[in-house]
Amino acid sequence: MNQLPQIETERLILSELKSEYIEDIVKYASNKNISDYTLNLPHPYSEKDAIYWINLAHQGLKSGTNYIFAIRLKNENKFVGGIGLTVEKRFNRAEIGYWIAEPFWRKGIATEATKAMIEFGFNALKLNKLTSSHLAKNPASGKVMQNSGMTKEGELKAHILKKTEYHDLILYGITKKQSGK
């Protein structure tokens, strides 16, 4: 795949990350609540981090290992977060990761985007399985995974070290067969 497709849902546009989003990425991702509830976003979050993420998206697309999308509101064309697939080609599966800017939490945006990623993973990339995980202290993310059709597959105790604290990680998954795609 040479170019990331634009995916439209009822309320969202999932599209290529662009440098024009850097200001919004930094504004939203620098919120400590985002870092506290995600696995990979640092705090503080800087313009350098946003540029790294955009470059990761472009390199990942070239290598077929990452498909990273900006999440934008369709009616306002406003950047509100990111979602992507990290592909493990050897096993024909990928992990879904996402974050949503705090002003847009509890609006179903993450679920809508995750459902679109599941469809993209199974239909466009022909993957067999998609997984996702969340910190145990972020049960709202588990609801997103459940509402997207994923089922809980396990819990890894004290699996993630963030700063000086260990966190449990909750794992979810869905196969192509389970999805009916």
PyMOL commands that set and color helices and strands:
alter all, ss='L'
color gray80, all
select helices_A, chain A and resi 19-29+32-37+47-63+89-91+102-104+109-124+139-147+176-179
alter helices_A, ss='H'
color red, helices_A
select strands_A, chain A and resi 7-8+12-16+66-73+78-88+93-100+129-135+151-162+165-175
alter strands_A, ss='S'
color yellow, strands_A
deselect
rebuild
show_as cartoon
